[in-house]
Amino acid sequence: MKAKKALSDGELIKNCAIKMAEAFNENKVGNKFQTVPLSKQTVTRRLEDISNQISNNVKDIIANCSYFSIALDESTDVSDTNQLLIFVRAIKEDFTIFEELLKVCSLHSTTRVTDGAKSMTGTISGFVGFLRQNQITVPTLHCIIHQEALCAKSIKLSTTMATVTKITNLIRGGNRSLTHRKFLTLLEEMDSAYGDLLLHTEVRWLSRGKCLVRFFELRHEIATFLREEVTNSAELQNDLEDVEFLRNLAFLTDITQHLNVLNLQLQGKKQTICQMVGFVDSFRKKLHLFKSALDKNNLLHFPCCRKLSEEEEGLEFRDYTEIIEDLSSEFDRRFNDFESFRPDISLFSNPIHCDIESQPGHLQLELCELQCDPSLNTSQVTGIDFWKLLSPERYPLLRNWALKLCSVFASTYICETAFSSLKHVKSKNRNRLSDVVLSHILRVATSQLEVDFISLVSSFMKPQCSH
C-alpha cells in the first residue's frame, strides 16, 4: 500500500510467494501461503482498516498537541475531478512535529479554493474570506514555494523561453522520433557534454532551469543540426546565431539556476517558517549582489554569461540590471505577508542577543533569565534544537511561544508530494477508484506514522482464511 500499487496485485504477490516456496521444496510453506486471503476485496478492506487506524491516531495527536496548523492545496486528477488535500502540522510539548493527511475532498462541482490563486487568499470570496464570514480568525499565508515560482515567472524574457521550447519540441516533441534519433546520433558523434535535450514542463518547479542549462550547453550542436537536418528552420537558425538572443538565453539560464537553488532549499518536510524565510532573505540579498556585479559587467555569478562573453568579445550585460531590480521588487511585493512574522523570526533565530525591551512584554522576564543562563549561552545548537533545551518549569512562556511558531505551515510542499502520489495512484489505466478508496490509499501512502498491525489483527475475532 505504501508502494501505491493496484489493489488487485495481492493475488499476484500471493501466487509468486507460493511458486517461490515450491521452488525451494517448501510445500508446507506454500500451503500456508494458499490460506492467506489477498483478493482485491480483502485488500480493500484491510486498506480501510489501516487507514482508519492512522486517521484515529491523527485525531489523537491533534487532541493532545500544543498547537497545529493546516495546509490546503487543490489539483485536478486524470478524471477531471478537483481533489482538495488538507494536511495538518501538529507539534507536541517536546517539539516533535507531525505532518499528516487530514482529509481528501473530491470536489465534483463548485470549488472554493484553487492552487495559489485569489480564490484561496481572497478576503471576500476566497477561502480566507470564507473563514472570516464564519468568525474564524487565524493567521493565513500563501505558500512560500508558490510565491517564489510566481516571482520567477515575472522575468521579462518570455520570448526567449518560447524560442527554446519551440526548438526543443521541433527536435524531440510529438511524433518526431526519427528527427530525435538523428539528433542523438549527432550528439554522440560530436562527443557532446549532454546526451539529449530536456522537455520543459510548466507545472514542475525545476523544469525550466534544467531545460535551459541543457539547451545552452548544446546550442552549437543544435545550430548544426537545424542547418543540416531540419528544413524550413532558417528563422530558428538565425536566432541561434543572433547575439541578442544568445545574451538573453545566457542570462535567463543563469538567473533561473539561482532561482532553482532557492526552490530546492524551500522544498522538504517539517521545515520551520524561520528556516524558509531565511532562505528567501538570503536570495533577496543575492539579488542586490547580482545587480551590483552586473553594473560593473562582472559575471562572476553568471557562468553562462561569462562563457558567452569569452566566445564573443565585448559583450555587455549591464542592461540586465533592470530585470534584477524588477525581480527584487516582485519578491518584496509577494512576500509582504511574511513581514508580520519578522519580529518573531528574529527572536526565534537569536534569543541570546535580542533586544529584550523590544520583545513582547509577557516574554521579557524569561528572556532576562535566558540571556544570563550559562548553559544556554554556551550551547552550540540553534533553531528548534535550541528551544528544546529550555526547561518547561523555568521558561514556560518562551517554550509555549516557540511551539506556536514552529507549528506554522509555511508551504504546501507536502501537498505537492501527495499530488505526485495521486497521479501514480489514479492514472489513465486506473481511473475508476471511488473517492473513499482514493482517500484511504493516499492516507496510507503519505503517512509517517507506524501502523500497529498486532492490534489490527487482534481486533478480529477470527482470522479469515482463503479457500
N, C-alpha and C positions, 0 to 999 in steps of 0.2 A: 504493500500500500504506500509505503514511503517512496517507492520507485515509480509510483504513478502508472503502473501497468494496468491492462484491461482486467476487469473483474473475472472474466472467463479464463484467464491464464492459470487459475488454480488447478484446473483439471490437467493442463499441460505439465505443470510442475509435479503433480501427483504421479502421472504416468512416467515422467523422467526418473523420479525417485524410485519407482517400482523397478524400472529397467536397470538402474544402477545397482540395486540390491540383488537382482537376479544375476547380473554380470559378475558379482563377487560371491555367487553361490549362497547368498544370504536370503533364502526363500522365506524364512520366518519373518525377517525384517520387511521383505516385500509384502507379505500377507498383512502385516500391521499397517503398512502404508495404504493398503487397499481399504482399510476401515476408516481412513481419515476423510471426512466429508469436505470436499473442495469444489462443489458445484458453484456456478455463478450466483445462485440464490443464497447459498450458505455463506459464501464470501461477502455478499452484500450485507447480510445480517450481522456478520462479525465486524464488518466495517462500521456499521451503525453503532454496535456496542462499544467499539474502541473510541469512536468519535464522541459518543455521549459521555464516556468517562473523562475524556480530555475536556469537553465542554463543562462538566461539573467541576473539574479541577480549576479551570479558568475562573469560574464563578466564585470558588472558594478563595482564590488568590485575590480577586478584586475585593471581596468582602473583608479580607484581612490585611490588605495593603495599606501603606501610609497615604499614597496618592496614586492617581492614574490619569492617563490622557488617552485620546483615541485618534487614529489616523484613518481618513476616508479617501478612497480613490475609486474611479469607475472606468471601465473599459468595455468594449463590445466584443463578444465572443464570436466563434465561427458561424453560429446560427443567428447572428444579428440581435442577440439579446444583451441588454446592458447589465453588466454584473458590477454591483457596488460591494466592495470589500471594506469591512470595518475591523481594524486591528486595535487591540488595547495594549498599552505600555503601563505596567504596574511596577511599583517599587516598594520593597519591604523595608522594615526598620533597619536592617543590616545592609542596605543599599544593593540588595540583589534585585536585578531588573528582569522582568518577564515581558516578552513581546509575543502575543498570541492572537490568532484569528478569533474575533468575537462573533462575527456574523457575515454571511454571504447573502446579499439581497439581489435576487434576479428581478430586474425591472422590465416588465413586458410592455408597459405603456409609458405614461409620462414620467420623466426623470426630474429630480430636484437638484441633482449635483452632476457635474461633469469634470473631466480631467483638467484641473488647473485653470478653469475658465471663470468668468464673472458669476456664473450660476452657482459656483461654490462659495465665493468670497463676497458676493453682492450683499449689501446691507439691507436691501428691500426684498427682492425676490429670490436671493440665493440662500445657501444653507445657513450662512451666518444670520441673515435676516429671519429665517425660519426659527432659529434658536431664540432670537430676541423677541419675536412675536409670542413665543411661549414662555417669556420671562426667564430664560436661561442665560445667565451672564457668565461667560467663561472666556479666557484668552483664546484667540484664534490666530493661526499662522498659515500662510501659503507655503507649501513645500519648498525648502531651500534649493533642492536639486532642480525642480521645475523652474524656479526663478532664474537659476544660473543658465539653464537651457534657453530660456526666453531671451536672456541678455545676449547669448551667443548668436541668436537669430537676428539681432538688431544690427549686426555688422553689414555695412552697405557695399557688399561685393557679391550680390546675388547673381549678377550676370556671369561672373567668373565661375561660380559654382555650377550654374546651369550649363555652361560650356563643358566643364569637366564631366558632368553627369551625361551629357549628350554624347560625348566621345566614348565614354566608358560603355554606355548602352549600345553604341554603334559597333563596338568590338565584341562585347560578350553578353549583351542583353537579348531577351526574346528568343527567337529561333535562329540565332547566328552561330550555331555550333561549328560550322566549317570555318567561318571567319575567326572564331575564338581559337580553334586548333592551330590555324596558321599563325596567329599572334603568339601563342605559347611556343611554337616551334622557333619563331624569330627570337624570342627572349632567350631560349636555350642556346641558339646559335651565337647570339651576341654576349653570352655569359653575363646576363643582367643580374643586378643585385636582388631583384624580386622575380618570382616566377609567374605572376599574374596581376591583373588589376583587381580592385575590390569594388563591388557594387555598393552604392550609397543607399541606406535605409533611413528615412527621415525619423522614424519613431525610436531608433536606437541612439542613445545619447552620444556614444563614442564613434559612431559610424562615419560621420563627416570628416573627422580628423584623420582616421585611418585611411579612408579613401583618398584624401588629399595628399598625404605623405607618399603613398604608393604611386599616385599619378605624377607627382613632382619628380620623384626619383626615376621614373620611366618615361619622362617627357621626350627624350631624344629617340628612344625606341618607338614610342607611339607615333612621332612625326614620320619616322622612316616607314613604319607600317602603313600609315594612311597614304603616303606618297606612292608606295609600291603595290598595295593590295586593295585599297578601297577607292572605288570610283566615285565621282561627284562629291569629293571631300575637300575641294580646293579651299573653301572658306575656313574649314576647321584647320587645315594645314597652315593657312595664313595666321590663324590665332596662335598656333604653337610656335610660330616664328616672330610674332609681334612682341616687342619688348614690353609694351604696356601690359599686355595680358600676362606675360611671364612674371612681371613685377607683382601684379595683383595676386597671381597664383602663389608666389613665394611668400608674400606677406600673409595671405589668408591661411596658408598651411601652417606657418609659424604661430600665429595668434590662436588658431584653432587647437593646436597641440597644447599650448599653455592652458587653454580652457579645458581640454581633456584631462590634464593633470589635476586641476581643481575638481572636476567632476568625479574622478576616481577617489579623491580624498573624501568627498562628501558621501560616497557610497559606503554601505556597511551597516550592520545592525547594532543596536544598543549604543550608538554614539550620543553624547550629550549635546544640547544646544550650544554649550560653551565651546566645545571642540569644533562644531560645524561653522559657527560664526567666526571663530578664529581662522579657519581655512579661508573663508570669504574675505576677511580683513587683510590677510596676507596677500591674496590676489589683488586686492584694490591697491595695496602698496606697490605691488609689482607693476601695475598699470602706470603709476606715476614714474617708476623707474624706466619703463619702456618708453614713455613719452620723452623723458629727459635724454635717453640714449638716442632716439630717432632724431631729436632736434639737432644732434651733432653728427647724424648719419653713422652712428655707432651701432653695428649689427651684432654685437656680442651675444645678445639673447635671441637672435633671429637667424638660426643656422641656414635655413633655406635661402633667405635673402642674402646672407653672406656668400653662400655658394654661387648664387646667380651673379652677384657683383664681381666675383673672381673670374667668371666667364665673360661678362660684359663690363668692360672698364667704364668708369664714370657714372655708374647707376646711382641715382639718388632715391632715398626712401623717406626723406623728411616730410613729404606731404601726407604720409600715413599717420602723423600725429593727430590729425583731426578725427580719424576713426578711433584712435585710442581714447581721445577726450570724450567722444560720444559714448563709447563703451563704458567708460568710467562713470559718466552721468547716468547711464542706464542702470548700472549697479547701485548707485546712490538712490535712485528712484525706487527700484524694485525691492531693495532690502530695507526700506524705511520702516516696515512693520517690525523689524527686529530691534530697532533703536530703543523701544520701550524696555527691552531686556538688558540694555547695555550696562546700567549700574549693577544689576545682579550678576552679570557675566564677569564684570571687573572684580567684584568681591569674591566670587567663587574661584576665580583664577589666581588671586593673590591676597588671601585674607591676612597674611602675616604683615604685609606692608601697606595695607589700605589705610586711607584717612578715616578714622573711626567716627569723627563728628559728622561726616557726610553720609554715613550709613543709616539705615532705618533705626529709629530710636529703641525699639524693643530688642535689637541685636547688639547695641553699643556696649553694655556692661560685659556681656560674654566675650565680645571681641577684645576688650581690655585684658580679660583673663587669658584669652588665646594667644595674644601677641606677647604675653610675658610667660608663657608656658615653655620651659626649657626643652622638654621632649618634642614638642611640636615645632619649635623654632629650628631645631637641628635635623628635623625629618627631611629626607631627600625625595619623598613621594609627592606627587602633585595630582591635581584633578580630583576625581571621585575617590581615589585611593587615600588621599589626604583626609577627606571628610569622614571616611570610615574610622579613622583613628580617634575622632573626637568622642569623649566619654558621654554617654546619654545622660548620666547624672549631673555632670558638670556643665555640659553645653546642650541642653535640651532644645533651646530655641534655634540655635545655629544649625543643629542637625536637622531639625524639622524644616527649616528654610531650605537647606541644601537638598533634602529629599524631594521637596516640592519642585525645585528647579530641575532636578535630574529626571523627573517623571515626564518632562515635556517631550513630545514627538516633534522633532524639527524638520522631518522629511517624511515622504510616503515611500521611501525606498523599499520597505518591507512589503508594501502593496505591489510594487513593481515586480519584485521577485515572485510574489504569488501569482501575478498575471502570467509570468513565464510558465509557471506550473499549470495554470489554467489552459494555456494554449496547447500544452502537451497532453493534458487530460481530456479536454474537449476539442477534438480535431475534426477535420472533414470526414475522417473514417470512423469517428466515434462521437457523433453529434446529437445522439438521442438520449443522453443522460438526463434524468429528471433533476429538477432544481435541488431536491432534498439529497439525492445521492451525490451530486456535484459538491454540495456543501460539505458532506461527510468526507469526501475524498480530499478536498482542499484543506480541511481542518487537520486531518491525519498527516497529509504531506508536508504541511508548513509548521506543525507543532514541534517545539523543542522539549516538551515535557515527556518524562518517562511514563510508559504505559504499564500499569500493574496487571500483567496477564494472569498472575496467580489468583488475584481477587476476581477477575473476569471469569476464569474457569470455575472457581468455587461458587460463583453466583448461580450456576446452572445445577439444578437438582440431579440431572443425569446426563452424562456426556452423550452426544449424538454420534452414532456410527454410520458409516456409509455401507449400504447393502449391495 
